C-alpha cells in the first residue's frame, strides 16, 4: 500500500498490520519495530496477522499525554542541549581551525617565452 492510499477501517474490530499502523497514526515500519515493546500481541487467523482495535485503543488511552512547550517561549525541556558550537564570538577552538598542511609550490614553471 502506498502512503497516499486511504485505508478504511470503519466497522472493523480486527485490523491487519497496515491498518493497525494507520489506526495508531504511525508508519508501518515504526509499528512493526515497536508493537512488541508496547505489549501488543497479534492473533493468527486464517494465515493473517490480526490486531484487536480495542486493544490498540486501550494502549493509546494509557499512553502519556503530549507535553507542549509553554506559550511564553521559556525553554523548560528536560533535555540538555549542551554548549553551542562557536558561541565565543565566532572563534573556533584550535583543533577546529583550518591549518594548511604545507606551503603551496607549483609543480611546473611557467614558460615566459609563449606569453
LUMVODO-698035 format. One record per atom (N, C-alpha, C, O): atom name; x, y, z. Coordinates in steps of 0.1 Angstrom, whole numbers, plus 5000, padded with zeros to 4 digits. Example, Ala and Ser with C-alpha at 12.3 -4.5 7.8 and 13.67 -1.06 7.14 Angstrom:
! residues 2
@atom = N | east = 5132 | north = 4943 | up = 5078
@atom = CA | east = 5123 | north = 4955 | up = 5078
@atom = C | east = 5132 | north = 4967 | up = 5078
@atom = O | east = 5142 | north = 4967 | up = 5085
@atom = N | east = 5128 | north = 4978 | up = 5071
@atom = CA | east = 5137 | north = 4989 | up = 5071
@atom = C | east = 5129 | north = 5000 | up = 5079
@atom = O | east = 5134 | north = 5011 | up = 5080
***
This chain:
! residues 115
@atom = N | east = 5008 | north = 4988 | up = 5000
@atom = CA | east = 5000 | north = 5000 | up = 5000
@atom = C | east = 5009 | north = 5012 | up = 5000
@atom = O | east = 5018 | north = 5013 | up = 5008
@atom = N | east = 5005 | north = 5022 | up = 4992
@atom = CA | east = 5013 | north = 5034 | up = 4991
@atom = C | east = 5009 | north = 5044 | up = 5002
@atom = O | east = 4999 | north = 5042 | up = 5009
@atom = N | east = 5017 | north = 5053 | up = 5004
@atom = CA | east = 5015 | north = 5063 | up = 5015
@atom = C | east = 5003 | north = 5072 | up = 5012
@atom = O | east = 4996 | north = 5077 | up = 5022
@atom = N | east = 4999 | north = 5074 | up = 4999
@atom = CA | east = 4988 | north = 5082 | up = 4996
@atom = C | east = 4975 | north = 5075 | up = 4996
@atom = O | east = 4964 | north = 5082 | up = 4996
@atom = N | east = 4975 | north = 5062 | up = 4998
@atom = CA | east = 4962 | north = 5055 | up = 4998
@atom = C | east = 4955 | north = 5057 | up = 5011
@atom = O | east = 4961 | north = 5057 | up = 5022
@atom = N | east = 4942 | north = 5058 | up = 5010
@atom = CA | east = 4933 | north = 5059 | up = 5022
@atom = C | east = 4929 | north = 5046 | up = 5027
@atom = O | east = 4924 | north = 5038 | up = 5019
@atom = N | east = 4931 | north = 5043 | up = 5039
@atom = CA | east = 4927 | north = 5030 | up = 5045
@atom = C | east = 4914 | north = 5031 | up = 5052
@atom = O | east = 4913 | north = 5040 | up = 5061
@atom = N | east = 4904 | north = 5023 | up = 5049
@atom = CA | east = 4891 | north = 5023 | up = 5055
@atom = C | east = 4890 | north = 5013 | up = 5066
@atom = O | east = 4890 | north = 5001 | up = 5063
@atom = N | east = 4890 | north = 5017 | up = 5079
@atom = CA | east = 4889 | north = 5008 | up = 5090
@atom = C | east = 4876 | north = 5009 | up = 5097
@atom = O | east = 4874 | north = 5003 | up = 5108
@atom = N | east = 4867 | north = 5016 | up = 5092
@atom = CA | east = 4854 | north = 5018 | up = 5099
@atom = C | east = 4846 | north = 5005 | up = 5099
@atom = O | east = 4845 | north = 4998 | up = 5089
@atom = N | east = 4841 | north = 5002 | up = 5111
@atom = CA | east = 4833 | north = 4990 | up = 5113
@atom = C | east = 4841 | north = 4977 | up = 5115
@atom = O | east = 4835 | north = 4966 | up = 5117
@atom = N | east = 4854 | north = 4978 | up = 5116
@atom = CA | east = 4863 | north = 4967 | up = 5118
@atom = C | east = 4867 | north = 4966 | up = 5133
@atom = O | east = 4870 | north = 4976 | up = 5139
@atom = N | east = 4866 | north = 4954 | up = 5138
@atom = CA | east = 4871 | north = 4951 | up = 5152
@atom = C | east = 4885 | north = 4945 | up = 5152
@atom = O | east = 4893 | north = 4947 | up = 5161
@atom = N | east = 4889 | north = 4939 | up = 5141
@atom = CA | east = 4902 | north = 4933 | up = 5139
@atom = C | east = 4909 | north = 4939 | up = 5127
@atom = O | east = 4903 | north = 4940 | up = 5116
@atom = N | east = 4922 | north = 4943 | up = 5129
@atom = CA | east = 4929 | north = 4951 | up = 5118
@atom = C | east = 4941 | north = 4943 | up = 5114
@atom = O | east = 4948 | north = 4936 | up = 5122
@atom = N | east = 4944 | north = 4944 | up = 5101
@atom = CA | east = 4957 | north = 4938 | up = 5096
@atom = C | east = 4968 | north = 4948 | up = 5100
@atom = O | east = 4965 | north = 4958 | up = 5106
@atom = N | east = 4980 | north = 4944 | up = 5098
@atom = CA | east = 4992 | north = 4952 | up = 5102
@atom = C | east = 4992 | north = 4966 | up = 5096
@atom = O | east = 4994 | north = 4976 | up = 5104
@atom = N | east = 4990 | north = 4968 | up = 5083
@atom = CA | east = 4990 | north = 4981 | up = 5078
@atom = C | east = 4978 | north = 4989 | up = 5083
@atom = O | east = 4979 | north = 5001 | up = 5086
@atom = N | east = 4967 | north = 4983 | up = 5085
@atom = CA | east = 4955 | north = 4990 | up = 5091
@atom = C | east = 4958 | north = 4994 | up = 5106
@atom = O | east = 4954 | north = 5005 | up = 5110
@atom = N | east = 4964 | north = 4985 | up = 5113
@atom = CA | east = 4967 | north = 4988 | up = 5127
@atom = C | east = 4977 | north = 5000 | up = 5128
@atom = O | east = 4976 | north = 5009 | up = 5137
@atom = N | east = 4987 | north = 5000 | up = 5119
@atom = CA | east = 4997 | north = 5011 | up = 5119
@atom = C | east = 4989 | north = 5024 | up = 5116
@atom = O | east = 4992 | north = 5035 | up = 5122
@atom = N | east = 4980 | north = 5024 | up = 5106
@atom = CA | east = 4973 | north = 5036 | up = 5102
@atom = C | east = 4964 | north = 5040 | up = 5114
@atom = O | east = 4963 | north = 5052 | up = 5117
@atom = N | east = 4958 | north = 5031 | up = 5121
@atom = CA | east = 4949 | north = 5034 | up = 5132
@atom = C | east = 4957 | north = 5041 | up = 5143
@atom = O | east = 4952 | north = 5050 | up = 5150
@atom = N | east = 4969 | north = 5036 | up = 5146
@atom = CA | east = 4978 | north = 5042 | up = 5156
@atom = C | east = 4985 | north = 5055 | up = 5152
@atom = O | east = 4990 | north = 5062 | up = 5160
@atom = N | east = 4984 | north = 5058 | up = 5139
@atom = CA | east = 4990 | north = 5071 | up = 5134
@atom = C | east = 5005 | north = 5070 | up = 5132
@atom = O | east = 5011 | north = 5081 | up = 5133
@atom = N | east = 5010 | north = 5058 | up = 5130
@atom = CA | east = 5025 | north = 5057 | up = 5128
@atom = C | east = 5027 | north = 5050 | up = 5114
@atom = O | east = 5018 | north = 5044 | up = 5109
@atom = N | east = 5039 | north = 5050 | up = 5110
@atom = CA | east = 5043 | north = 5043 | up = 5097
@atom = C | east = 5042 | north = 5028 | up = 5100
@atom = O | east = 5043 | north = 5023 | up = 5111
@atom = N | east = 5041 | north = 5021 | up = 5089
@atom = CA | east = 5041 | north = 5006 | up = 5090
@atom = C | east = 5054 | north = 5001 | up = 5096
@atom = O | east = 5054 | north = 4992 | up = 5105
@atom = N | east = 5065 | north = 5007 | up = 5092
@atom = CA | east = 5078 | north = 5003 | up = 5097
@atom = C | east = 5079 | north = 5005 | up = 5112
@atom = O | east = 5084 | north = 4997 | up = 5119
@atom = N | east = 5075 | north = 5017 | up = 5117
@atom = CA | east = 5076 | north = 5020 | up = 5131
@atom = C | east = 5067 | north = 5011 | up = 5139
@atom = O | east = 5071 | north = 5006 | up = 5150
@atom = N | east = 5055 | north = 5008 | up = 5134
@atom = CA | east = 5046 | north = 4998 | up = 5140
@atom = C | east = 5052 | north = 4984 | up = 5141
@atom = O | east = 5051 | north = 4978 | up = 5152
@atom = N | east = 5058 | north = 4980 | up = 5131
@atom = CA | east = 5064 | north = 4966 | up = 5130
@atom = C | east = 5076 | north = 4965 | up = 5140
@atom = O | east = 5078 | north = 4955 | up = 5146
@atom = N | east = 5083 | north = 4976 | up = 5142
@atom = CA | east = 5095 | north = 4975 | up = 5151
@atom = C | east = 5091 | north = 4977 | up = 5166
@atom = O | east = 5099 | north = 4973 | up = 5174
@atom = N | east = 5080 | north = 4984 | up = 5168
@atom = CA | east = 5077 | north = 4988 | up = 5182
@atom = C | east = 5065 | north = 4981 | up = 5188
@atom = O | east = 5063 | north = 4982 | up = 5200
@atom = N | east = 5057 | north = 4973 | up = 5181
@atom = CA | east = 5045 | north = 4968 | up = 5187
@atom = C | east = 5047 | north = 4958 | up = 5198
@atom = O | east = 5039 | north = 4957 | up = 5207
@atom = N | east = 5058 | north = 4950 | up = 5197
@atom = CA | east = 5061 | north = 4940 | up = 5208
@atom = C | east = 5065 | north = 4947 | up = 5221
@atom = O | east = 5061 | north = 4943 | up = 5231
@atom = N | east = 5072 | north = 4958 | up = 5219
@atom = CA | east = 5077 | north = 4965 | up = 5231
@atom = C | east = 5065 | north = 4972 | up = 5239
@atom = O | east = 5065 | north = 4974 | up = 5251
@atom = N | east = 5054 | north = 4975 | up = 5231
@atom = CA | east = 5042 | north = 4981 | up = 5237
@atom = C | east = 5033 | north = 4970 | up = 5244
@atom = O | east = 5023 | north = 4974 | up = 5250
@atom = N | east = 5036 | north = 4957 | up = 5241
@atom = CA | east = 5027 | north = 4947 | up = 5247
@atom = C | east = 5016 | north = 4943 | up = 5237
@atom = O | east = 5007 | north = 4936 | up = 5242
@atom = N | east = 5017 | north = 4947 | up = 5225
@atom = CA | east = 5006 | north = 4943 | up = 5215
@atom = C | east = 5009 | north = 4929 | up = 5211
@atom = O | east = 5020 | north = 4926 | up = 5206
@atom = N | east = 4999 | north = 4920 | up = 5212
@atom = CA | east = 5001 | north = 4906 | up = 5208
@atom = C | east = 4991 | north = 4903 | up = 5197
@atom = O | east = 4979 | north = 4903 | up = 5199
@atom = N | east = 4996 | north = 4902 | up = 5184
@atom = CA | east = 4987 | north = 4899 | up = 5173
@atom = C | east = 4981 | north = 4884 | up = 5174
@atom = O | east = 4987 | north = 4876 | up = 5181
@atom = N | east = 4970 | north = 4882 | up = 5167
@atom = CA | east = 4964 | north = 4869 | up = 5166
@atom = C | east = 4966 | north = 4863 | up = 5152
@atom = O | east = 4967 | north = 4871 | up = 5143
@atom = N | east = 4968 | north = 4850 | up = 5151
@atom = CA | east = 4969 | north = 4844 | up = 5138
@atom = C | east = 4955 | north = 4838 | up = 5135
@atom = O | east = 4950 | north = 4829 | up = 5142
@atom = N | east = 4950 | north = 4843 | up = 5124
@atom = CA | east = 4937 | north = 4837 | up = 5120
@atom = C | east = 4936 | north = 4836 | up = 5105
@atom = O | east = 4938 | north = 4846 | up = 5097
@atom = N | east = 4935 | north = 4824 | up = 5100
@atom = CA | east = 4934 | north = 4820 | up = 5086
@atom = C | east = 4946 | north = 4826 | up = 5078
@atom = O | east = 4945 | north = 4831 | up = 5067
@atom = N | east = 4958 | north = 4825 | up = 5084
@atom = CA | east = 4970 | north = 4829 | up = 5077
@atom = C | east = 4973 | north = 4844 | up = 5078
@atom = O | east = 4982 | north = 4849 | up = 5071
@atom = N | east = 4965 | north = 4852 | up = 5085
@atom = CA | east = 4966 | north = 4866 | up = 5087
@atom = C | east = 4970 | north = 4870 | up = 5101
@atom = O | east = 4967 | north = 4863 | up = 5110
@atom = N | east = 4978 | north = 4880 | up = 5102
@atom = CA | east = 4982 | north = 4886 | up = 5115
@atom = C | east = 4972 | north = 4897 | up = 5118
@atom = O | east = 4972 | north = 4907 | up = 5111
@atom = N | east = 4964 | north = 4895 | up = 5128
@atom = CA | east = 4953 | north = 4905 | up = 5131
@atom = C | east = 4956 | north = 4911 | up = 5145
@atom = O | east = 4960 | north = 4904 | up = 5154
@atom = N | east = 4952 | north = 4924 | up = 5146
@atom = CA | east = 4954 | north = 4931 | up = 5158
@atom = C | east = 4940 | north = 4936 | up = 5163
@atom = O | east = 4932 | north = 4940 | up = 5155
@atom = N | east = 4937 | north = 4935 | up = 5176
@atom = CA | east = 4925 | north = 4940 | up = 5182
@atom = C | east = 4924 | north = 4955 | up = 5182
@atom = O | east = 4933 | north = 4961 | up = 5188
@atom = N | east = 4914 | north = 4961 | up = 5176
@atom = CA | east = 4913 | north = 4975 | up = 5176
@atom = C | east = 4911 | north = 4980 | up = 5190
@atom = O | east = 4916 | north = 4991 | up = 5193
@atom = N | east = 4903 | north = 4973 | up = 5198
@atom = CA | east = 4901 | north = 4978 | up = 5212
@atom = C | east = 4913 | north = 4977 | up = 5220
@atom = O | east = 4916 | north = 4986 | up = 5229
@atom = N | east = 4922 | north = 4967 | up = 5218
@atom = CA | east = 4935 | north = 4967 | up = 5225
@atom = C | east = 4944 | north = 4978 | up = 5221
@atom = O | east = 4950 | north = 4984 | up = 5230
@atom = N | east = 4944 | north = 4982 | up = 5208
@atom = CA | east = 4952 | north = 4993 | up = 5204
@atom = C | east = 4946 | north = 5006 | up = 5210
@atom = O | east = 4954 | north = 5015 | up = 5214
@atom = N | east = 4933 | north = 5007 | up = 5211
@atom = CA | east = 4927 | north = 5019 | up = 5216
@atom = C | east = 4931 | north = 5020 | up = 5231
@atom = O | east = 4934 | north = 5031 | up = 5236
@atom = N | east = 4931 | north = 5009 | up = 5239
@atom = CA | east = 4934 | north = 5010 | up = 5253
@atom = C | east = 4949 | north = 5014 | up = 5255
@atom = O | east = 4952 | north = 5022 | up = 5264
@atom = N | east = 4958 | north = 5009 | up = 5246
@atom = CA | east = 4972 | north = 5013 | up = 5247
@atom = C | east = 4974 | north = 5028 | up = 5244
@atom = O | east = 4982 | north = 5035 | up = 5251
@atom = N | east = 4967 | north = 5033 | up = 5234
@atom = CA | east = 4967 | north = 5047 | up = 5232
@atom = C | east = 4962 | north = 5055 | up = 5243
@atom = O | east = 4967 | north = 5066 | up = 5247
@atom = N | east = 4951 | north = 5051 | up = 5249
@atom = CA | east = 4945 | north = 5058 | up = 5260
@atom = C | east = 4954 | north = 5058 | up = 5272
@atom = O | east = 4954 | north = 5068 | up = 5280
@atom = N | east = 4962 | north = 5047 | up = 5275
@atom = CA | east = 4970 | north = 5047 | up = 5286
@atom = C | east = 4984 | north = 5054 | up = 5285
@atom = O | east = 4991 | north = 5056 | up = 5294
@atom = N | east = 4987 | north = 5058 | up = 5272
@atom = CA | east = 5000 | north = 5064 | up = 5270
@atom = C | east = 5000 | north = 5078 | up = 5276
@atom = O | east = 4990 | north = 5084 | up = 5280
@atom = N | east = 5012 | north = 5084 | up = 5277
@atom = CA | east = 5014 | north = 5097 | up = 5283
@atom = C | east = 5008 | north = 5108 | up = 5274
@atom = O | east = 5008 | north = 5106 | up = 5262
@atom = N | east = 5003 | north = 5118 | up = 5281
@atom = CA | east = 4998 | north = 5130 | up = 5273
@atom = C | east = 5010 | north = 5137 | up = 5267
@atom = O | east = 5021 | north = 5138 | up = 5273
@atom = N | east = 5008 | north = 5144 | up = 5256
@atom = CA | east = 5018 | north = 5151 | up = 5249
@atom = C | east = 5021 | north = 5164 | up = 5257
@atom = O | east = 5011 | north = 5171 | up = 5261
@atom = N | east = 5034 | north = 5167 | up = 5260
@atom = CA | east = 5038 | north = 5179 | up = 5267
@atom = C | east = 5041 | north = 5190 | up = 5257
@atom = O | east = 5052 | north = 5188 | up = 5251
@atom = N | east = 5033 | north = 5200 | up = 5257
@atom = CA | east = 5036 | north = 5211 | up = 5247
@atom = C | east = 5045 | north = 5221 | up = 5254
@atom = O | east = 5046 | north = 5222 | up = 5267
@atom = N | east = 5052 | north = 5229 | up = 5246
@atom = CA | east = 5060 | north = 5240 | up = 5251
@atom = C | east = 5052 | north = 5251 | up = 5257
@atom = O | east = 5041 | north = 5253 | up = 5252
@atom = N | east = 5056 | north = 5258 | up = 5268
@atom = CA | east = 5049 | north = 5269 | up = 5273
@atom = C | east = 5048 | north = 5280 | up = 5263
@atom = O | east = 5057 | north = 5282 | up = 5254
@atom = N | east = 5037 | north = 5288 | up = 5263
@atom = CA | east = 5035 | north = 5298 | up = 5253
@atom = C | east = 5044 | north = 5310 | up = 5255
@atom = O | east = 5045 | north = 5319 | up = 5246
@atom = N | east = 5050 | north = 5312 | up = 5267
@atom = CA | east = 5059 | north = 5324 | up = 5269
@atom = C | east = 5073 | north = 5322 | up = 5263
@atom = O | east = 5081 | north = 5331 | up = 5264
@atom = N | east = 5076 | north = 5311 | up = 5257
@atom = CA | east = 5088 | north = 5309 | up = 5250
@atom = C | east = 5100 | north = 5304 | up = 5259
@atom = O | east = 5111 | north = 5302 | up = 5254
@atom = N | east = 5097 | north = 5302 | up = 5272
@atom = CA | east = 5107 | north = 5297 | up = 5281
@atom = C | east = 5110 | north = 5282 | up = 5278
@atom = O | east = 5101 | north = 5274 | up = 5276
@atom = N | east = 5123 | north = 5279 | up = 5277
@atom = CA | east = 5127 | north = 5265 | up = 5275
@atom = C | east = 5127 | north = 5257 | up = 5288
@atom = O | east = 5136 | north = 5259 | up = 5296
@atom = N | east = 5117 | north = 5249 | up = 5290
@atom = CA | east = 5116 | north = 5241 | up = 5302
@atom = C | east = 5118 | north = 5226 | up = 5299
@atom = O | east = 5115 | north = 5217 | up = 5307
@atom = N | east = 5124 | north = 5223 | up = 5287
@atom = CA | east = 5126 | north = 5208 | up = 5284
@atom = C | east = 5136 | north = 5202 | up = 5292
@atom = O | east = 5146 | north = 5209 | up = 5296
@atom = N | east = 5135 | north = 5190 | up = 5296
@atom = CA | east = 5145 | north = 5183 | up = 5305
@atom = C | east = 5157 | north = 5179 | up = 5297
@atom = O | east = 5166 | north = 5173 | up = 5303
@atom = N | east = 5158 | north = 5181 | up = 5284
@atom = CA | east = 5169 | north = 5176 | up = 5276
@atom = C | east = 5180 | north = 5187 | up = 5276
@atom = O | east = 5177 | north = 5199 | up = 5274
@atom = N | east = 5192 | north = 5183 | up = 5279
@atom = CA | east = 5203 | north = 5192 | up = 5279
@atom = C | east = 5208 | north = 5193 | up = 5265
@atom = O | east = 5211 | north = 5183 | up = 5258
@atom = N | east = 5209 | north = 5206 | up = 5261
@atom = CA | east = 5214 | north = 5208 | up = 5247
@atom = C | east = 5229 | north = 5211 | up = 5246
@atom = O | east = 5234 | north = 5211 | up = 5235
@atom = N | east = 5235 | north = 5212 | up = 5257
@atom = CA | east = 5250 | north = 5214 | up = 5258
@atom = C | east = 5254 | north = 5228 | up = 5252
@atom = O | east = 5245 | north = 5236 | up = 5249
@atom = N | east = 5267 | north = 5230 | up = 5252
@atom = CA | east = 5271 | north = 5244 | up = 5248
@atom = C | east = 5269 | north = 5245 | up = 5233
@atom = O | east = 5270 | north = 5235 | up = 5225
@atom = N | east = 5267 | north = 5257 | up = 5228
@atom = CA | east = 5265 | north = 5259 | up = 5214
@atom = C | east = 5279 | north = 5260 | up = 5208
@atom = O | east = 5289 | north = 5265 | up = 5213
@atom = N | east = 5280 | north = 5255 | up = 5195
@atom = CA | east = 5292 | north = 5255 | up = 5188
@atom = C | east = 5296 | north = 5269 | up = 5184
@atom = O | east = 5287 | north = 5277 | up = 5180
@atom = N | east = 5308 | north = 5273 | up = 5185
@atom = CA | east = 5313 | north = 5287 | up = 5181
@atom = C | east = 5305 | north = 5298 | up = 5188
@atom = O | east = 5302 | north = 5308 | up = 5182
@atom = N | east = 5302 | north = 5296 | up = 5201
@atom = CA | east = 5295 | north = 5306 | up = 5208
@atom = C | east = 5303 | north = 5318 | up = 5213
@atom = O | east = 5298 | north = 5328 | up = 5218
@atom = N | east = 5316 | north = 5316 | up = 5212
@atom = CA | east = 5326 | north = 5327 | up = 5217
@atom = C | east = 5329 | north = 5337 | up = 5206
@atom = O | east = 5340 | north = 5338 | up = 5202
@atom = N | east = 5319 | north = 5343 | up = 5200
@atom = CA | east = 5321 | north = 5353 | up = 5190
@atom = C | east = 5326 | north = 5348 | up = 5177
@atom = O | east = 5334 | north = 5355 | up = 5170
@atom = N | east = 5323 | north = 5336 | up = 5173
@atom = CA | east = 5328 | north = 5331 | up = 5160
@atom = C | east = 5342 | north = 5325 | up = 5161
@atom = O | east = 5347 | north = 5321 | up = 5150
@atom = N | east = 5348 | north = 5325 | up = 5172
@atom = CA | east = 5362 | north = 5319 | up = 5173
@atom = C | east = 5361 | north = 5305 | up = 5176
@atom = O | east = 5355 | north = 5301 | up = 5186
@atom = N | east = 5367 | north = 5296 | up = 5167
@atom = CA | east = 5367 | north = 5282 | up = 5169
@atom = C | east = 5379 | north = 5278 | up = 5178
@atom = O | east = 5389 | north = 5284 | up = 5177
@atom = N | east = 5377 | north = 5267 | up = 5185
@atom = CA | east = 5389 | north = 5262 | up = 5193
@atom = C | east = 5400 | north = 5257 | up = 5183
@atom = O | east = 5397 | north = 5255 | up = 5171
@atom = N | east = 5412 | north = 5257 | up = 5188
@atom = CA | east = 5424 | north = 5254 | up = 5179
@atom = C | east = 5422 | north = 5241 | up = 5170
@atom = O | east = 5426 | north = 5241 | up = 5159
@atom = N | east = 5416 | north = 5231 | up = 5176
@atom = CA | east = 5416 | north = 5218 | up = 5168
@atom = C | east = 5406 | north = 5219 | up = 5157
@atom = O | east = 5406 | north = 5210 | up = 5148
@atom = N | east = 5397 | north = 5229 | up = 5157
@atom = CA | east = 5387 | north = 5231 | up = 5146
@atom = C | east = 5391 | north = 5241 | up = 5136
@atom = O | east = 5384 | north = 5243 | up = 5126
@atom = N | east = 5402 | north = 5248 | up = 5138
@atom = CA | east = 5406 | north = 5259 | up = 5128
@atom = C | east = 5414 | north = 5252 | up = 5116
@atom = O | east = 5421 | north = 5242 | up = 5118
@atom = N | east = 5412 | north = 5258 | up = 5105
@atom = CA | east = 5418 | north = 5253 | up = 5093
@atom = C | east = 5433 | north = 5257 | up = 5093
@atom = O | east = 5437 | north = 5269 | up = 5095
@atom = N | east = 5441 | north = 5247 | up = 5092
@atom = CA | east = 5456 | north = 5249 | up = 5092
@atom = C | east = 5461 | north = 5243 | up = 5079
@atom = O | east = 5459 | north = 5231 | up = 5076
@atom = N | east = 5469 | north = 5251 | up = 5071
@atom = CA | east = 5474 | north = 5245 | up = 5059
@atom = C | east = 5485 | north = 5234 | up = 5062
@atom = O | east = 5493 | north = 5236 | up = 5072
@atom = N | east = 5485 | north = 5223 | up = 5055
@atom = CA | east = 5495 | north = 5213 | up = 5058
@atom = C | east = 5509 | north = 5216 | up = 5053
@atom = O | east = 5519 | north = 5213 | up = 5060
@atom = N | east = 5510 | north = 5223 | up = 5042
@atom = CA | east = 5523 | north = 5227 | up = 5037
@atom = C | east = 5521 | north = 5239 | up = 5028
@atom = O | east = 5510 | north = 5241 | up = 5023
@atom = N | east = 5532 | north = 5245 | up = 5025
@atom = CA | east = 5532 | north = 5257 | up = 5016
@atom = C | east = 5530 | north = 5252 | up = 5002
@atom = O | east = 5535 | north = 5242 | up = 4997
@atom = N | east = 5521 | north = 5259 | up = 4994
@atom = CA | east = 5519 | north = 5255 | up = 4980
@atom = C | east = 5531 | north = 5258 | up = 4972
@atom = O | east = 5536 | north = 5270 | up = 4972
@atom = N | east = 5535 | north = 5248 | up = 4964
@atom = CA | east = 5546 | north = 5250 | up = 4955
@atom = C | east = 5541 | north = 5245 | up = 4941
@atom = O | east = 5538 | north = 5233 | up = 4940
@atom = N | east = 5541 | north = 5253 | up = 4931
@atom = CA | east = 5537 | north = 5248 | up = 4918
@atom = C | east = 5546 | north = 5238 | up = 4912
@atom = O | east = 5558 | north = 5239 | up = 4914
@atom = N | east = 5541 | north = 5228 | up = 4905
@atom = CA | east = 5549 | north = 5217 | up = 4900
@atom = C | east = 5557 | north = 5221 | up = 4888
@atom = O | east = 5568 | north = 5217 | up = 4886
@atom = N | east = 5551 | north = 5229 | up = 4879
@atom = CA | east = 5558 | north = 5233 | up = 4867
@atom = C | east = 5560 | north = 5248 | up = 4867
@atom = O | east = 5551 | north = 5256 | up = 4872
@atom = N | east = 5571 | north = 5252 | up = 4861
@atom = CA | east = 5573 | north = 5267 | up = 4860
@atom = C | east = 5567 | north = 5272 | up = 4847
@atom = O | east = 5566 | north = 5264 | up = 4837
@atom = N | east = 5562 | north = 5284 | up = 4847
@atom = CA | east = 5556 | north = 5289 | up = 4835
@atom = C | east = 5566 | north = 5292 | up = 4825
@atom = O | east = 5578 | north = 5296 | up = 4828
@atom = N | east = 5562 | north = 5290 | up = 4812
@atom = CA | east = 5571 | north = 5293 | up = 4801
@atom = C | east = 5569 | north = 5307 | up = 4797
@atom = O | east = 5559 | north = 5311 | up = 4791
@atom = N | east = 5579 | north = 5316 | up = 4800
@atom = CA | east = 5577 | north = 5330 | up = 4798
@atom = C | east = 5579 | north = 5334 | up = 4783
@atom = O | east = 5575 | north = 5345 | up = 4779
@atom = N | east = 5584 | north = 5325 | up = 4774
@atom = CA | east = 5586 | north = 5329 | up = 4760
@atom = C | east = 5573 | north = 5328 | up = 4752
@atom = O | east = 5572 | north = 5334 | up = 4742
@atom = N | east = 5562 | north = 5321 | up = 4757
@atom = CA | east = 5550 | north = 5320 | up = 4750
@atom = C | east = 5540 | north = 5330 | up = 4754
@atom = O | east = 5529 | north = 5330 | up = 4748
@atom = N | east = 5543 | north = 5338 | up = 4763
@atom = CA | east = 5533 | north = 5348 | up = 4768
@atom = C | east = 5532 | north = 5360 | up = 4760
@atom = O | east = 5525 | north = 5369 | up = 4763
***
